Amino acid sequence: MEKQKTVSLCMIVRNEALLLERCLNSVQGLVDEIIVVDTGSTDNTKEIALRFDAKIYDYPWNDNFSEARNYSLAKAACDWILLLDADEALCPRDRDKFIHLINTCPYDGCHFTICNHMSRGNEYNLHQAFRLLKNNGQYEFCGEIHEQITRKDRQPAFSRLSVEEITIDHYGYLPEIVAAQKKRERNLPILLKQIEADPENAFSLFNLGNEYLAQNKIDDALSWYEKAYTRMDKGQAYAPHLYYRLIICLNAKQEFLKALRLAEEALLVYPRCTDIAYCKGLIYVQQYNHLLAADAFRRCLDLGDPPGNLKFLEGCGTYRPYLSLGEIYLQNEAYDQAIEYLTKAFNLDHTHCEALYALGKAYAKKHNDPSKAADALSHYFSSLEHVPNSIVYTDILIKEKIYGPARAVLERFDTDPDHQAEITFLQSKLHFFTKNYPAAYEGFKKVADVSSLQSVLPNLQGESIRFMAIIGLLLDSLGNESMSYLERDFDPLLFQIYDRLHSLRQNKKPAALDADPSRCLQIIDEYLAIILKVGEFDLFTCSLEVLNLVDSKEVLLHLAKLYHQNGCPELTVQTILWSIKELDAIDLENAFLLRKNLIHLPFSHSTVSC
């Protein structure tokens, strides 16, 4: 498609050498000039920009994004102005859409869909943001941070702006990028200053809540969201996002009734917001009210995808409800129905692997013969000669303890040069779960030592280092080296917990864990699950003492869930009852598990006695 209009790319940057090249590559051939306003880079950001023939303007940073943004607009000379941050990139599949838009668009500006990637896997969320402006001199930005486009004559601009189905990939929320660029430390003071000047500004209060939510500080986020809620204008673009994030926070705090009431209120205001209807289903799942959850998910399918301004999560009107229905049936051991819904989810979106992993579990539960389960799962892959397909397929088989067929697949691709790290990783997992620990350790070490790695499976090197740390607990001779690898990993809490596990293994008194209990329990749960799965019961028993280092009444509830996942109904029941007696702790999930596991036990006074 031929481009008939010219485009200026306008950017504000500072120390963006890690990300800038990807951004500029994404718009090569689409923009006619690049305006880079640099607010004080000390790395090679400018050198990278110059390689793309950018015009660079130094601008002294004054804690005001709008003023910097307006400075960049004043330098633009083309018909249209594209606004991107360095941690963004135009989605490649939308290049032709972009050309068609600038050739034919009757509006003064456009909002695009921002896809916020939250991890190296498929975890992301969506929002709309202003990204394209007709260069007619009638508009400017206002607001020190999270700047908003306005008309210079202060007349309403809404009718002159559109929402377009063009996607910008945003990588700035990836944990390693957040840590490297310290943007939270930059944003918080600006927002707090803005709120001090205008404490009734609901949009600023909302944005401050977003900063805390991004740091997983749920209580702080909820506090600011609630202040924004009492002041918001429901007609503003951020309002449905505020509802959605309030519901997420309330659900995370298990304040289910408040979350459901808010969801019902939001659906009265925004009846086409499928994503909030989907949240209702998730809340019912949390409550173990599977009947109402299933009704909510079917309503999502009836609604279909919402309009762009009400979409926060991809697929809430398509594959996600089918996936959630499949998981409900799987949890209730209705395997044929689970397979039916999971298959529908997979057929609607092949790019997400959640349905495949759930199908692997469903077929493994349905068939006593592992080869039948492996064969049934294989039909979901267009070709197992395509190595990335085989990598995912094999990972699912290993997860479901279908080791023979997994080994056969890996032997076919043992020497593939393009995916050697992934094949080595899977071979090492297979060695680990069949208790060939020395061979597993050597393989994981090779993967951990790869200098640069792109892989089908997420976090390959991090997972390799974790397995090395577990083997270091099983084989004393590898303990010190495995801990040195773990120490270089990005998560210091992980190192602390494994350090305590080594102390317990050596019959030493471990130091206390002074960290967020929920995060500690997440790491410990993952570790104990692997030890129990591989059948190292002595190490498992020894390691249970680490739970005493976590200051939480939920420790026994986490242990009960672990026993249930590994098919130990009597231990599940005993641990839940122990939690009730000793810690006065029970939650909805464990109440459900108590009932479910009691059904599988022969009744006796000793079994249920507290």
N, C-alpha and C positions, 0 to 999 in steps of 0.2 A: 504494500500500500504506500502510495506516494504522500509525503508530508507537504502540506500547502501553507502551513503557518510556522513561524519561528518560535523557539522556546529558549528562555533564559533559565538556567538552574541557579537558584540562590540558596546558599548554605551559610550557617554559622558554625564555626569549628574551633576546637581547642584540644590539642593533643589527641588527634583522632587517627594516628598512623596505623593503628591496628585494624581499623574498619573502613577507612576512606576509599581505598582502592576498589573494594567490592561495590560500594555505593556508586562510584563514578563509572565503573564498568557496566553497571546495570542500565545506564541511560546513554551509553555511547551510541551515536547515530540518531538519537532522538532530540538532543538539545544542541542549540547552535552557539551558546556561550555559557560559561561556568563562572559564576560570581561566588568567590569564597571570602567571607568576612572572618578573619582570624582574630580571636580575642586573647591571644597570648600563648600560642603553642611553643613548647620547648623541645618537642621531638621533631621528626621529619615530615610532619603533616604538610607543610608548605611545599617541600620537594615533591611529594606524591601528587599534590594538586597541580604543580607546574608541568608534570609529565602529561597531564590531560589538557594543557594549554589554558589553565584557569587564570582568571584575573583575580589577584589576591589583594585584599585591602585589610590593613591592620586597624583594629578597633579596640580601644582601651575598655576592658570589661567593667561595667558599672552595676552589676546585679540586675540588669533589666533586659530580658530577652526581646521584648517588643521594640525597644529602641535599636537594638542590634539588627533585628529582622527588618525594620523600616529602612535602616541604612543600606541594607543589601538590596531592597526593592528599588531604591533611588538609583542604583547603579545599573539596573537591568534595561536593556534596549530592545528586546524582542516582543512579539505579539502576546505571548503567554509567559507566565512565571511559574516554574515548578519549584516547590519548596520541599526539600529533603534534609533530614539530619544525616550525619555521617554513619550512624549505626542502622540506617535503613537502606533498602534496595528495592527497585521496581521489580515486581514479579515478572519473570521472563515471558510467561504465557500471556501477559496483558500488554505487550508492546504494540500489537496491531490495534487493540482497543484504544490505547492512548493516542495513537496517530489519528484514528477516526474521530476521537473526542475533540482534539484541538482543531481538526478541520471543520467540524460541524457544530460545535457547542454554541448554543445561543445565550448561555448564562455568563455571568461575570466571574464565576468561580465554582470550584467543585471540591466536595469532600470525597476522599478515597477510604477504602477499608485498610486499617492497619492491623496486620497479623503479628501479634506480640509473641515471639518465641520464648518460652520460659525454660526450656531445657533442650539438650541436643537430640532428644527423641521427638515425639509428636505432641508434646504438651504446649499449647498456645491458647491465647484468647484474642478477641477481636474488639475493635472500636473504630469509630469514624473520626477522621481528622481532616482539617482543611489543608489541601496540598496543591491546588492549581488556581491561579489568579490571572484574569485578563489584565494586561498591563495598560490600563486606561487612566491611571493616576487618581482614581476616585476612592481608593481603599488604603487603610493602614491597620497595623496591629496595636492592640491595647493590652495592658497587664504585664507585670514584671516577669511572671512565669506562667506557663501554659497559656500563652498569648492567644487572644481571640481576634479574628478579622472583623473590622467595622468600617462603615462608610465614613469618610472624612466630614461629610455634612451631617453626620449622626442620624440620618434617616434609616429606617429599617432596611436591612439587607437580605433578610431571609428569603424573600421571593426571587432574588436574583442569584441564589446559590443552589447548586444541585448536589445530590448524592449519587456517585457513579460506582459501578461494579468493577473497580480497578484496585488491585491489591498491592500494598507496600509491605514487604517483609521487614519487621523490626527486630533487631538482635540485641538491643541494649539492655534487655532484662535477663539475658543469660547470666548465671551466677558469676562466671569468671569475668565477664565484662563489667558487671556492677562492682565487683571487688576491685578491678584494675582502675576504673575511672572515678570511683568514689562520688558518683552523681547524687546519691542520697544525702551525703554530707553537704553538697552544694545546694541542693533544692530545699532542704528543710529550713535553713535560716531565711531564705527568700520568702517562702510561704508564710512563715511565722511573722515576719515583718509586714507582709501584705495583710495578714489577719489582724495584726495589732492596729494597722491604719484603718481597716474596715472590717470589724468583727462580725458584721451581719452578712458578709458576702458568702452566700451558700456555695458558689463555685470554688472559691478558695478553700473553704472548709472541706469540700469534697476532695479536692486535689491533695490536701494534707492527709486525709484518710487514705488516699491511694498510696502515698509514700510509705505509710506505716504498714499497709496491707502487703506491699511489695517486700517488706522486711519480715513478713509473717508475724507482725505484732498485732494480733487480732483485737485485743482489748483496746489498744490505742486507736486502731483504725475504726472500730465500732463507735468509740466515743466521738470522734470527729464526724463520722458519717451521720450519727444521730443529731448532732448540731446542725449539719447541712440539711437534713431531712425536715426539720422544723422551720427552715427558712427558704426551702427551695420553691422555685416556680416550675410546676409540672410541665409547662410548655417548652422549657429549655432543653437543649440537646443532651445535656449531661444527666437529666432527671431519671430516665429509665436505667441508666448505668448505676446511679446511686441506689435505686431500688434493688437492682441485681446484686450489688456488692454488700448492701446491708443484709440481704437474705443469706448470702454466702457466709458472712461473719456470724450471724445468729445460728446458722446451721453448724458451723465449726464449734461454737460454744454449746451446742446441743440445746439451744433455746428453741425447740421445734415449734411450739405453739405460736410464739411471736413471729417466727419465720414464715409459717403458713398463713397467718393473718396478713402479714405484709405482702406475701405473694398474691393473695386474693385481692387485696387493694390495688396492687400494681396491675393485675389483669383486668380490673374494671377500667383503669385509666388507659392501658395499652392492651386491648383484647387480642391483638395479633402477635403479641410477644411470646413466641413459642419457647424461647429460652427460659423465661420465668416459669412457664408451665412445666418445663422439664425439671427445673429446680424443685417444684412441688413433688414430683415423682421421686427425686433423690431424697428429699426429706422423709417421705413415707418409707422409703427403703431403710433409712437410718432408724426409723421407728419400728421396723419389722412389720409394717402394715402392708404386706405384699399385694393385697387385693386393691387397695386405693392407689398404690404405686403403679400397678399395671393399668388401672383406669387413666391415671395421669399421663403415662407414656403413650397410651393409645390416643389420647386427646392431642398429644404433640404430633402424632402421625396425621391426624385429621387436619390440624392447623397447617402443616407443612412449614417450609422455611419462612422466617419472618422477613419483613423489609429490612434493608441494610441498616437503618438507624436504630433498629431494635435487635440486632444480632450481636451477641457477645461471645458466642462459642459455636464453632462450625458444627453443623449436622444435627441440631436439636429437633429438626423437623423431619429428618431422614434416618441416617444410620444409628444415631445414638439411642433413640427410643427402642429400636429393635435389639441393640446390644444390651440395654438394661433389662428388657423383657427376657432375653436369653439368659442373663445372669440370675434373674429371679427364679426361673425354672431350674437352672443348674443348681442353685442353692437348695431347692426343694426336691432335688433328685429326680426331676421329671426330664430325663435326658433327651428323649425324642423331641419334646417341645422346645427344649433349650437349643438343640441343634437346628430346628426349623428357624427360630428367630435369629440365632447367631449367623446362620447362612444368609438370611436376608440382609443383615447388617453388613456382612462381608461383601455381598454382591453390589451393595450401594456405594461402597468405598473401599477399594483394594489398597489404599495407601496407608491405612491404619491397621496395625497388627493386633489390637486388643481382641477383635473377634476371632482371629486365628488361634491365639493362645487359649481363649475360652473354649473354642471348638476342640482343641487338643485335649483339654481337661474333660470335656463332655464325652468324647469318643473313648478316652482312657477309662472313664468310669463305666461307660456302657458296655464295653467289650472286655471280657476276661482275657482274651487272647491279644497280647500287645501287637502282633503283626497285623491283626484286623484293624486295630485303632490306627496304626501307622498308615495302612493302605487307605482307609477312609479319609484321613487328613490329607494325604497326598493329592487327592482329586481337587483340592482347592488351589493348587498351584498350576499355572498354565504349562510350566515345564520345569522339572527338577534338574534338567541339564543346565539351566541358567543358575550360575553359582549363587548369586544373592538369594534366590528362592530357596536353594538347598540349605543355605546358612540359617535362615529363619526356621525352616522345616526341622532341621536338626536340633536347633535350640529348643523348640517346643517338645520334641521327642525326649530330649535329656531332662527337661523340666518334669515330664510325666513318667520318668523312669523307664522309658522304652529304649533300652540301651542297645539291643542287637541291631535293629534297623538304623539307629543313629550311627553306629559304628560303620555299617555298610555304606551309608551315604558319604561319610568322611573319607573312607578309603578310596572312593572314586575320584575325589578332588584333592587328594593329599598334596599334589605338587603344583596346584594352581598358583601362579606367581602374583596375580592381582589381588588375591584375597588370603594371602598366607597368614597374616596376623589373626584374622577371624577363624580360619581353619585350625590354627594352633590353639587358639582360645577354646574352641569347642572340643578339640581332642583333649585338652587339659581338663576341662569340666568332666568329660567322660572318664578320664583317669581318676579324677578326684572322687566321683560318686561310685566308682568301682574299687576305691581304696588303694589305688596305685599312687600314693602320695608323692614319692620322689619324682616320678615322671610328670605328674601334674604340676609340681612346683617349678620344674625346669621350663615347662611350656609357658606357664603364667609369667615367669620371669622374662622370657623372650618377648612376650607381648608388652610387658611393662617397660621394657628398654627401647621399644620402637620410638624413634625421635618424632615422627609425624605420622598421624594415623587418621584416615577417613574410613568409617566402617558402617555396615548395615546395622549392626547391633549397637545400642547406645552404651557409652561410657566403658568401652572395652578395657582400657588401661586401669581405670579405677576399680573395676570388678576384679581384674587380675590381681591387683595389689591386695584386695580384701581376701581373696582365696589364699594368697601367699601367707597372709597374716594368720588365717585359720590353720593352715598346714604348719606354720611355726609353733602353734600351740600343740599340735599333734606330734610333731617331731622336734624334740628339744634342740637338735643340732642346727636347725634352721631358724630358731627363734630370734636371734639378734639381727640377722640379715633381713628377715621379713619385717621386723619393726623399723629398720632403717628405711626400707621402701615405704612403709606406711607413714613414717614421719614426714616424708616429702609430699604426701598426698595433700589435697587442698583442705581437708577437714580435720582440724586439730582435735575435735571431740572424739572422732573415730580412733585416733592414736591414744587418747586418754583411756578410753574404754578397753582397748586391747592391752594397754599397759596394766590395767587392773586385773584383767583376765590372766595375764602372765603371773602376776603376784599370787593369785589364787591357785594357779597351777603349781607354783613352787611352795605352797603352804605358807606364804607370807601374808601379813595383814595389809590389805590394799588401802590406799588413800581414798578419801571421799570423792564423789563426783559432784562438783559445783557447777552444774549446767542445767539448762532447761530440761525438766524431767520427761516431757513428751518426746523431745529429740533423743534423749538417752534411751528411752524405751524403744523407739523406732530402730535404733542401731542394734540394741541388744536382741530385739525380736528377730531381726534379719539373721543375726549370727546364730541364735539358738535354733532357728528353723533349719538352717543348713546342717548343724551338728546333729539334730534329731533325724533329718532326712537321710544322712549318710550312716546313721546307726552307731555313732560314737557315744555310747551311753555313759561311760565313765567320765569323759570330758563334759558331757552335758550336765551330769549331776554336780560335778565340781564347779561348773560355770554358773549354776543357778544362784550361787552366793552373790554374784554381781548385782542381782536385783535388790539386795539389801542396801546397796550404795545409792539407790535412786530414791529421792524424797517424794514418793507418790503413793497414794492409796490404791492406785490402779495396777500395781505390779502383778498381783495374782490374777487379775482379770486378763491381762495380756498373756500370762502363762496358760490360762485356761483356753484361750483362743488358739494358742499354739498346739496344745494337746488335741483340740478338736480337729484342727487342720491335718493332723497326722494320724487320725483314726484311733484315738485313745479315749473312748467315751467315759470309762470309769475315772480316769485321772482328770478329765474335764469336769465331771460332776464334783469330785472331791475338792478340786482347787477352787471352784466357784463357791462351794459351801464354806470352805476355809476362808475365802475372802470376806464373805458375809460375817462369819463369826469373829475373825481376828481384826479385820479392818473396817467392818461395817460398810463395805463397798460392793455395789452391784450396778450394772448399767443395762440398758435395753438389749444390747447384743448378747450379753452373757445370760440374761433372763431367757432369751430365745434359745441359746445353746443349752441351758440347763434343761429346759423342757424337751428339746430335741434329743439330747443324749440320754435322758432318763428313760425315754421310750425304748432305747436299745439295750437297757440294762435289766437283768432280772432283779425284781424288787427284793430288797432285804434291809433290815434295820441298820446293819453296819454300813451299807452303801450310802444311805442318806443321812446318817446321824451327824449332827453338829457337835 
